[in-house]
Amino acid sequence: MTISQDGASPEGLERRTFRADRGDVGVRLDRVILRRLADRHDIARPDVQRWIGADRIFVDGVPITRGGRRVSLGEEIAVLVPAAPARREHLPEARPLDVLFEDEHLLAVNKAPGTVVHPTKGHWSGTLFNALLWHAKQWGPRGGRPGLVHRLDKDTSGILLVAKDPEVLARLARALQRRTFTKQYVALVYGHPPQEAGRVQLNLERDAEHWYRMRVAENGGRESVTEYECVATSGTPRAGLSLVRCRLVTGRMHQIRLHLRALGVPIVGDRLYGQPRWQGISDEALAAAAQAFPRQALHAWRLGFTHPMTGERLQITAPLPDDIRALVALAKLPLSALDAGA
């Protein structure tokens, strides 16, 4: 079987085609395919491996039988994937929102930890977006479908910006691309950064074997930059805790979590990228609290941007949630240090 020149595919399958770039060179074909299909969370590596030898994967029009084959620059890779699942209708739900700012054009909400931002597989209800759809009923004739300007991980708390109509959403999206936003996060980490303040710059890519993880790219990947400052610390350099303020220059998935791990100061409670460093804390109560902390201690703290319609410069702050505050207090770290120099 070969793929027809007009791109027709067997019924029930969609043809995805891409050209190998420098980041793909020398990488196993199955890993490259999974990375290029990162938008399809329903596809995993075993699926790709089953398609090999089943006339579902082609390189320069020729069917492939070995997933371990290494990719060369410029090769055209085509994959016949199952049609994407039908989109489900998202329903309004009467759930409370912690609104930090709102006018006729946009609003900023304080997302609680553990809240999924947008409906997805396994989380079709109870999300922040369901609550926003309900809230949007109050917007009157001008209001429309809420548009999420950016996202936060389920277990990251803090500020989310929402547009009330497509024009506002488009203007805010352009501002994000131009990097005119100032996005500051607060993280509680194990140990102490090697410098009081600095900049982390790494290229990141999605993990080919686990779509929900990111990793530092050996070749290619996308640039990611975080500026950080350690504002308070307690204990020894490896066995204590530090409060770190981070400013995103870029906004890649899991960027801060990976960057702080690369600095040797993993975030407390991070089950995906963290380390069990609580074992080295001498204060038994603090060690137990750090071990039991149920999520990454990361909070989207402050957002600065130019209002897309009025031109006013806004700065919105989301107070630290109770769970991080309690751990910070137990570590005897001064929260007042957060605002110094911010």
C-alpha positions in Angstrom: 0.0 0.0 0.0 1.2 3.5 -0.8 -0.5 6.8 0.0 -2.3 8.3 -2.9 -1.0 11.6 -4.3 -4.2 13.4 -3.4 -3.7 12.5 0.2 -6.8 10.3 0.4 -6.9 8.0 3.5 -8.9 4.9 4.3 -12.2 5.5 6.0 -12.0 6.4 9.6 -8.3 7.4 9.4 -6.7 10.9 9.0 -3.5 11.5 7.2 -0.9 13.6 9.2 2.2 14.6 7.3 5.3 16.4 8.4 8.9 17.1 7.2 11.8 16.0 9.5 13.8 19.0 10.8 17.1 19.2 12.6 15.5 18.3 15.9 14.3 14.9 14.4 17.6 13.9 12.9 19.0 10.6 14.4 16.0 10.1 16.6 13.9 6.9 16.4 11.0 7.2 14.1 8.4 6.1 16.6 9.6 8.8 19.1 9.5 11.4 16.4 6.0 10.5 15.4 4.7 10.6 19.0 6.3 14.0 19.5 4.7 15.3 16.4 1.3 14.0 17.5 1.6 15.7 20.9 -1.8 17.4 20.3 -3.5 14.0 20.3 -3.5 12.9 23.9 -5.4 9.8 23.1 -2.4 8.4 21.2 0.4 6.7 23.1 3.7 5.0 22.0 2.2 1.5 21.9 -0.4 2.8 19.4 2.4 4.0 17.1 4.3 0.7 17.5 1.2 -1.2 16.4 0.9 0.9 13.3 4.4 0.0 12.2 4.2 -2.8 9.6 0.5 -2.3 9.3 0.6 0.2 6.3 -0.1 3.1 8.6 3.4 4.8 8.6 5.2 6.0 5.6 8.6 7.7 4.9 8.8 9.4 1.5 5.8 7.4 0.4 7.2 4.0 1.4 5.6 1.9 4.2 7.8 1.4 7.3 8.3 -1.8 9.2 10.8 -0.8 11.9 10.0 1.8 14.6 13.7 1.9 15.6 14.7 3.3 12.2 16.5 6.7 12.6 15.1 9.8 10.9 17.1 11.8 8.4 16.8 15.5 7.6 14.1 16.5 5.1 12.3 13.1 5.1 8.5 13.3 4.6 6.8 11.3 7.3 3.1 10.4 6.9 1.0 8.7 9.5 -2.6 7.4 9.2 -4.1 8.1 12.6 -7.7 7.4 13.9 -10.0 10.3 13.5 -10.0 12.5 16.6 -12.8 11.8 19.1 -15.9 14.0 18.6 -15.8 17.1 20.6 -18.2 17.2 23.5 -20.4 20.1 24.4 -19.2 22.0 27.4 -22.0 22.8 29.8 -22.3 25.7 32.3 -22.1 24.8 35.9 -23.0 26.9 38.9 -19.6 26.8 40.7 -18.0 29.7 42.7 -15.3 31.8 41.1 -12.7 33.8 43.0 -12.7 36.9 40.8 -9.7 39.2 41.2 -10.5 41.7 38.5 -13.4 42.2 36.1 -14.7 44.8 33.6 -16.8 44.6 30.4 -13.9 43.1 28.4 -12.1 40.6 30.6 -11.7 39.1 34.0 -8.9 37.6 36.1 -9.7 34.7 38.4 -7.7 33.0 41.2 -7.7 29.3 40.3 -7.7 27.0 43.3 -5.2 24.1 43.4 -6.7 20.8 42.2 -9.0 22.5 39.7 -8.8 21.4 36.1 -8.9 24.5 33.8 -10.6 23.1 30.7 -12.7 20.0 30.1 -10.7 17.1 28.8 -10.8 13.3 28.8 -11.7 12.2 32.3 -12.6 15.7 33.4 -15.7 16.7 31.4 -17.3 18.6 34.3 -16.3 20.4 37.4 -13.6 22.5 35.6 -12.9 26.2 35.7 -14.2 26.6 32.2 -17.6 25.1 33.2 -17.8 27.7 35.9 -16.9 30.4 33.5 -19.6 29.4 31.1 -22.1 29.9 34.0 -20.6 33.2 35.0 -20.8 34.4 31.3 -24.6 34.4 31.5 -24.3 37.6 33.5 -22.4 39.4 30.7 -25.4 40.5 28.8 -25.8 41.0 25.0 -22.1 42.0 24.6 -20.8 39.0 26.3 -19.9 35.8 24.5 -18.1 32.5 25.1 -15.2 33.0 27.6 -11.8 32.7 26.0 -8.9 31.4 28.1 -5.8 33.6 27.4 -3.4 31.0 29.0 -3.5 27.8 31.1 -2.3 26.5 34.4 -1.6 22.9 35.4 -4.3 21.3 37.6 -2.3 21.4 40.7 -0.8 24.9 40.1 -2.9 27.7 41.8 -3.2 31.4 40.9 -4.1 33.9 38.2 -5.9 33.0 35.0 -6.9 35.7 32.5 -10.1 35.3 30.6 -11.4 37.3 27.6 -15.1 38.0 27.1 -15.1 38.2 23.3 -13.0 37.1 20.4 -11.5 40.5 19.7 -10.2 40.9 23.2 -8.9 37.4 23.1 -7.0 38.0 19.9 -5.4 41.2 21.2 -4.3 39.5 24.4 -2.9 36.5 22.5 -0.8 38.9 20.3 0.5 40.6 23.5 1.5 37.2 24.8 3.4 36.5 21.6 5.2 39.9 21.8 6.1 39.0 25.4 4.6 42.3 26.8 3.0 40.4 29.7 4.9 40.1 33.1 4.1 36.8 34.7 5.5 36.1 38.1 5.2 32.8 40.0 6.1 31.8 43.6 7.6 28.4 44.3 8.5 26.7 47.5 11.5 24.5 46.8 14.0 22.2 48.5 17.4 23.5 49.1 18.9 26.8 47.9 19.6 28.0 44.3 23.3 28.2 43.4 22.9 31.9 43.1 20.5 34.4 44.8 19.2 35.4 41.4 19.7 34.3 37.9 18.4 33.1 34.5 17.7 29.6 33.3 17.6 29.0 29.5 17.0 25.5 28.2 15.3 24.0 25.1 12.4 21.8 26.1 10.4 19.1 24.2 7.6 16.7 25.0 8.8 13.3 26.3 8.2 10.8 23.5 7.3 8.0 25.8 5.1 10.0 28.2 3.0 12.7 26.5 2.2 14.3 29.9 5.8 15.1 30.6 8.3 17.5 29.2 12.1 17.1 29.2 15.3 19.0 28.3 15.9 18.5 24.6 19.3 17.1 23.5 18.6 18.4 19.9 16.0 20.9 18.8 13.2 21.6 21.2 11.7 25.0 22.0 13.5 27.7 23.8 12.4 28.3 27.4 13.7 31.1 29.7 12.9 31.8 33.3 14.4 34.5 35.6 14.4 33.7 39.3 15.2 35.2 42.6 15.5 33.5 46.0 13.7 35.8 48.4 13.9 33.7 51.6 15.6 30.5 52.8 15.8 28.4 55.9 18.0 25.5 56.9 21.1 24.2 55.1 21.7 24.6 51.3 20.4 21.1 50.6 18.2 20.3 53.6 16.2 23.5 53.9 13.4 25.2 52.0 13.5 28.3 50.0 10.9 30.7 48.6 11.7 31.5 45.0 10.1 34.2 42.8 10.1 33.3 39.1 9.4 35.5 36.1 8.5 33.7 32.9 10.1 35.1 29.8 8.7 32.3 27.7 5.7 30.1 28.6 6.4 26.5 27.9 4.5 23.6 29.5 6.0 22.7 32.9 8.7 25.3 32.3 9.3 26.5 35.9 9.1 22.9 37.3 11.8 21.7 34.9 14.0 24.8 35.3 14.0 24.7 39.1 14.8 21.0 39.0 17.7 21.8 36.7 19.0 24.3 39.2 19.0 21.6 41.9 16.0 23.0 43.8 13.0 20.8 42.9 9.6 22.1 43.9 8.1 20.7 47.1 5.3 18.2 46.3 6.1 17.9 42.6 5.3 14.2 41.8 6.4 14.5 38.2 9.7 16.3 38.4 10.5 16.5 42.1 12.7 14.5 44.5 12.1 13.2 48.1 14.3 15.8 49.6 12.1 16.1 52.7 14.2 13.2 54.0 17.1 15.5 54.7 15.1 18.1 56.7 16.0 17.9 60.4 12.8 19.5 61.7 10.5 16.5 61.9 7.2 18.5 61.7 8.4 20.4 58.6 9.7 17.2 57.0 6.4 15.4 57.5 4.5 18.4 56.1 6.7 18.6 53.1 6.4 14.8 52.5 2.6 15.0 52.8 2.2 18.1 50.6 -0.4 17.0 48.0 0.7 19.0 44.9 3.5 21.1 43.5 4.0 24.2 45.7 3.7 26.6 42.7 1.5 29.6 42.5 0.8 32.1 39.6 1.2 35.1 41.8 1.3 38.3 39.8 0.3 39.3 36.3 1.1 42.6 34.6 -0.2 43.6 31.2 -1.6 46.4 29.1 -5.4 46.4 28.9 -6.2 45.5 25.3 -9.1 48.1 25.0 -8.2 51.0 27.3 -4.4 50.9 27.1 -4.2 51.0 30.9 -1.3 49.1 32.5 -2.7 46.6 35.0 -1.1 44.6 37.7 -3.1 41.8 39.4 -2.0 39.8 42.4 -3.4 36.5 43.6 -2.8 35.9 47.4 -0.9 32.7 48.2 -3.3 29.9 49.0 -3.7 28.5 52.5 -1.8 25.3 51.8 1.4 27.1 50.7 1.0 29.7 53.4 0.9 27.0 56.1 4.1 25.3 54.8 5.9 28.7 54.5 4.9 29.5 58.1 6.1 26.1 59.3 9.5 26.7 57.6 9.6 30.2 59.3 10.0 32.0 55.9 8.9 35.6 55.8 6.2 36.2 53.3 6.9 39.9 53.4 10.1 39.2 51.4 7.9 38.4 48.3 7.1 42.0 47.5 10.7 43.3 48.0 12.0 44.2 44.6 9.1 42.6 42.8 
